[in-house]
Amino acid sequence: MRNTERVQGLASVDNALRILLMFQQTPELRVTDVARRLGVSRSTAHRLLTTLCGRGLAVQDGRTRAYVPGRTLVDLAHALSRRPDLLGLLRPHLVELCARLGETISAQVFQGPDVVFVDGVEAERVLKAGLRTGAKMPAYAVSGGKAYLAELNTAEVRALYPRGLVKLTSHTPGDFEALEQELAQVRARGYAVNLEGTETGLHAVGAAVHDHAGRAIAALAVSAPAQRLGPERRHEVGASLIQAARSVEAELGSLQ
């Protein structure tokens, strides 16, 4: 890379960081304001803001056209200030749920448009869902990710996937309209489902875990062969996950 290209690249990074710091002083930004404060053209300011939106660090208000902090930026700031050992709190609940339900249990956390499987307990059955600890998958495809996305508004969800949704199987939501229909169901019943959206023959149920401020910071999920997670069983599992999530939230609250 030539020196001039390196300098230009560093300047773009610096300007993007300066935009994020501007949110400390004002709740919303407009292209003209950003251009003036950075000393760049409107097209450059717009390009920088669009890039931040693509990473979920900013989102454009569809009504005012102003830019506000994105959910990823809010979650990042909150994660850096979080003190309790979340994984340590989740672990006993994973073990208890696995023993009670007899299925594989996982804990997931959110990273922008994806979820990361950070821990899990595998069922002691011949036919079972395997652990995915360490794997990263699109949030819209997995149950825990849908539980998280259900707490965002339409603009925030779309900002996470500027290039649209990629189907992992024929059952994965392939467009925002289909995804929004699923998220509406999640909001209504309190838990999310993944019906062969990541792997043929695999069903999953997930529920979000919130911090003391009501922000979704993780999810608990149950995965099992499709024949063992029919509608009635999914409802039973969903209720168990919600109860476990509320217990974790109470423990988090006691540590604040």
N, C-alpha and C positions, 0 to 999 in steps of 0.2 A: 504494500500500500504506500502510495506517495505521501510525503509529509503534508501536502495541502489537503489531501483527502482525509488524513488522520485528524488534522486540525478541525476540518469541517464536521467530522463525525463527533468529535469531542464537544464542539460548540452546540450541536444539536442535542446531545445528552444533557449538557449544562442548561440549555433553554428548557428542556422538558422538566428537569428538576426544579428550575425556577418557577415554572407554572404550578407544580405541585405545592411549592412553598407559598404561592399566592393565595391558596385556599386557606391559609392560616389567617389571612387578613380580611377575606371576603367570602361569603358563602357561594357566590356564583361569578363566573367569568364570561365575558363576551370576546369574540374574535378581535374586535377593534381595541379593546382594553389590553389584551395580551400582546397584540402587535405593537402598541404604543409603549408598553412597559418593557418589552424585550428589545425594542428598536429594530423590529423586523417587518417584512411586508405582511399584509393580511393573508396572502396565500400560504406563507411560511407558518404563520400562527395557526391557521386552519389545519395545516398538515400535522403540526405538532399535537394539537388537540385531538385530531382524529386518531393519531397513533396511541395517545393515552386512553382514548375510548376503547380501542381495540384490545387493550390489556385490562379493561375494567377499572382503570384508575380514575377515569372521568366518565361522565355520561351527559348527553345533551338532553335538556328538557324539551320535549316535543311541542310544548305550548309556547314557551318564552324564547326558545332557541339558545338559551344560555347554557353554559357548561357548569356542572356541579360535581363534587367528589363522587367517584364511583364506589360500588360496594367493595371491590377488591382493595381500594385504598383505605376505606374505613376498617375492613377486616384486618388489614396489615397493621394499621396503627393500634388496633385493639389487641392483636396478638402479641405485639411487642411489649404491651403494658400488662399482660395477663400474668399473674403470679402462680396460681395453683397448678400442680402437676396434673394436667387433664388426663393424660394416658394412665397415670397411676390410679386416678379415680375411676376410669372406665373399666380397667382390667377385671376387678371383682365382679362387675355386672356382666361382662362377657362370659366369664366362667359360669356364673349362676344361670344365665339365660341358656347357655349351651346344655347344661345339665338338666334344666327344666323342660326345654323344648325339644331337645334331642337333635338339633340341627346346627350347622356351622354358623357362627356369629362373627361379625367383623365390626371394627370401628373405623370410621372414615373422617378425614378432615378435608377442608376445601382449599384449593389453590387456584384462584382465578376461575377459569372455565372448567376445571377438572376437580376430581376428588382423588385423594391418595388413601389407599388402604394401609393404615398405620399399625393395626394389631388385629388379632383374631384368635378364635378357639375353634378347632375343627371337630365336627361330630364324630362319635365313635360308632360309625355304621359303615357297612360295606359300600352301599350306594349313598353318596353324599356329595355336597359341594366342597371343593377344595379351597384352601386358604389362598388369598391373593395379596398377602401382606407385602407392601412395597410397590404394588402396581398402581399406576395412575390411569384413570379412565375419564371420558367426558361426563360431566355431572348430569347431563340430560339423559344419559343411557342407563344409569344405575339408580337403585332405589334411594340410597342415602343422598345422592346428588339432587334428585328430584325433590326430596324433602327440604333441601336447602333452597333450591331455585323457587319453590312455591312461596317463599317469603320475600321474593323480589318482585318489583313491578315489571310490566312488559318491556319497558325501555331498558331496564337494567339487565334483563335476561338477554335481550337481543344484542346489547352492547358487548356481552361476553363472547358472542359468536358472530363477529362481523362477516364471516364467510359462509354463514349458514350452518346447518346441522348435517353431519355425515352419519349415515346409517351403518351400524355395526352388524346388524342382522336385518331381516325383513320386518322385524317387530320393533325396531328402534324408531322413535319419533324422527320423521324425516323433514319436517318443516315446523315453523314456529306456531302455526295454527294447531297442529296436532299436539305439540308440546303444551301449549297453553290450556288445551282441553284437559290434559292429564294433570297439570298443575292445579287447575280449578278443583278437580276431584281430591287432590292431596289436601288442599285447604279445607275442604268440606269434611273429610273423615279423620284428618290428623296424622296420617301416615301415607307413605308412597309405595308403589309397587313397580317391579321390573319383571315383566312377563316375557322372557326369552329375548329381551332387548340387547343383551350382551353375549348370550350363548344359547344355542338351541337346546331346549330341554331343561333350562334352568330358570327358576322363579326366585324372586327376592322381595323382601318387605323392609322398609327403612323408616326411621323416625329421627327427627332432629333433636339435638341437645343444645340448649340455650344458656348464655351466661346471665349474670344478674341484671344486665341491661336489656335482656330479651333478644339478643343477637344469636343467630344460629352459628355455632362454632364447631360442631361435629355431628356425626350421625351414628346410630346403632343400626345394624342391618342383619337380617336372617336370610340365608341362602339355602336352597334345597332343590332337589329334583322336582320338576313341575307337577308330577302326580301327587306329591305330598303337600303342595301349597295351593290347593284349590280355594275357591272364594271363602268358604266358612273358616278354613284353617288360616287363611291370610288375615281375616278379621281378628281371630284369636291372637295370632302372632303380633299383629299391629297393636292391639291393646297391651300386650306384654311389653312391647318395645316402648310405647308411650309411658307406661308406668316406670320402666327402668330409667328412661330419659329424665322424668321428673325427679327421680331419686338422685340422679347425678347432679341435676341443677340445684337441688336442695343442699347437697354436699358442697358444691361450688359456692353457693351463697353464704354458707357458714364460714368459708375461708376468706371472705372479703374483709 
